[in-house]
Amino acid sequence: MKVILTRDIPSTGRKGEIKEVADGYAKNFLLPRGWAKPASTAIVAQVQAQRESELRHQQEKKQTIATLIPLVKKHSFTLTVKTGKDGQIFTAVHPEEIEKAVLTFAHTQPGGAIIDEHDIVCAEKPIKELGEKQVRITFGRGADGASFPITILVTGSDEN
């Protein structure tokens, strides 16, 4: 029986794959648990169209990331933290804040709306002092990703 897997199943296949399995395995195990759907010609065509759409989306994202990387490298990001009267910092600049700043910048660029928060990773420790810092980020996922330093300027604002 041909089925479309709705989740990864060890020694059977990955989610979205069309597999030929024994009738008993499909009827007694996969279908009742919702781990697979019978593969009719309409569903097979739908799955193939979805795969092609995902592939086009990935290619578009790859091209967008390639055009955004030089822009992100050149841009200097300014983040403001609260400071006391003596210039002491009350909070640190966390990696999530850096990722959000890069994501916001990416969304302002042409085609940048396709980038999501999972495409930008900053694995640095929180920044606890004012001034200009070099921070390494990874832009993109997997083999399409690029890791490079960006400039972060941490400025203070008096808390009143």
N, C-alpha and C positions, 0 to 999 in steps of 0.2 A: 504494500500500500504506500502511495506517495503522500508524504506529510510535509508541512512547513513548520519548522521548530519555532516556538515562541520564546524559548530561553535556551541558554547553553546547557547541553546534556553531555556529561563525560562519556566518551567512547561512542557517541552517536553523532554529534555535530554541534554547530554554533547557532545562535539565534538568527532567524531569517533564512537559513539554508533549507533547500528542498531536498529531502532524503527519501529513499526507498527503504522501508522497514517492514518487518514481518507483520501480517495482519493482526495476530494476537497481541504483539507488543504495542501496536498502535491502539487497538480497541480496548485493551485491558489496562494499559499503563499510561501511555502518552496522552490520549484524548481525554480520559476522565479527569486527569490532573490539570488539564489546560496547558500542557507543555507543548502541544502541537495542534495543528488544524489540518483537516483533510485538504489535499492540494488539488483543487479543481483548476481547470484551464483559466478561468477568470481570476482566481486568487493568484495563480502563478504569474499571470500578466501584471497584476497589481503589484506584486512583490518585486518583479523585475523593473517596473516603472519607478518604484520607490528607491531601489538600489541606484538606478541611473540618476535620479534626482539628488540623492545623497552624494554621489560621485561628482556631479556638477557643482554642488555646494562646496565640497571639499576643495575642488580645483579653484573655484572662485576665491575661497578663503586663503588658499596658498598664494595666489597672485596678489591679493590685498595685503597680506603679511609682508610679502617681498617688497611691495612699494612703500609700506609704512615703516619698515625697519630703518632706512636712512633718515627719515623724518624724526623718528623717536630718538635716534642717536644724536642728532644735532640739537634737539630741543633741551632746554634747561628747565627742570621742574622746580617750582618754588612751593614749599609747604610751610605753613605757619603753625607754631605751637605757643601755648601760653607760657609766659615767663614772669618771674617776680621782679621786684625793683632792682635787685642786684644782678639780673640776667640769668638767674638759675631757672632751669627748665622744670616745669611741673609734670609734663608728660613726654613720652618718647614718640618718635615717628616710627610706627610699626610697618612691617612689610605690606600689610593689607592696604594701608593708606597710600603707599607708593604705587601699588598695583592699581588702585582706584584712580590715582592721578594720571597714570599712563593710559588707562582705559578711557577716561574722559577725553584726553588728548586725541586718542585714536578715533573716537566717535566723531570728533569735529572735522576729521579729514575725509576727503571723498572716498566712498566705499568702506569707510571704517566702521559703519554700523553693524557689519557682519561679524566683527570681533566680539567675543564675550569674555567674561571674567576668568574663564578656565584657560584662555589662551595666553595670559600674562602671569608669570610666576616670579616672585622675588623671595629668595631664600636667605636674605640677609638678617642679621640681628637688628633689633630696634636701635634707631639712632638717638643718642641721648645728649648730643651737644649741638650748638648752633654752628652755622657755617656751611661751606660747600663740601659735599661728599660725593665720592664715586660709588655707585651701587650697581651690582650685576643683576640683570633681570633676564629671564628667558621668555622670548616672544614667539608664540606658536607652540604646537604640540609635536612630539615625536621627531621624526626625521625632518619634518618641515620647519622645526623650531630653530631659533638662533639665540645664542646667549651672548650678551654684550653689556658693557658698562654704560650707565647713564649718569648725568649730573643732577644731584639733588641739592637745592639750596634751602637750608632750614633757617627760618627767620623767627624772631620772637615778637610777641605782642604783650604789652603790660596787661595784667589782670586787674580789673578795677571792681 
